[in-house]
Amino acid sequence: MAAIEPGTGLGEAFLAWYGRNYQAHSSEGGYADFAPICGFQIGLLEYLLERFDHVSCERVCSGTGLPNIYAYIRHRGLAEEPAWLSERLKNA
């Protein structure tokens, strides 16, 4: 079993069965390389590699992940950005 908790980082742990009970073990899986599996994700990886030396799962799934994905969508013109949202983001 595994527990994955996106937040400011990407917390990961796994549970191992020891005969009568489970024991939790923490992990640093968030630092693993982001491994895209479709065209959108490949484009996102290429976009992020222009900005960062390393693109980890954490960089995509937590912390600054949502702003990174949003910036990529905006950069590629994949969705229209409403004016009200653009204004709010400038002030954030």
Secondary structure as UniProt FT lines:
FT   STRAND          2..6
FT   STRAND          10..17
FT   STRAND          22..27
FT   HELIX           29..31
FT   HELIX           39..49
FT   TURN            50..51
FT   HELIX           57..61
FT   TURN            63..64
FT   HELIX           65..76
FT   HELIX           83..90
//
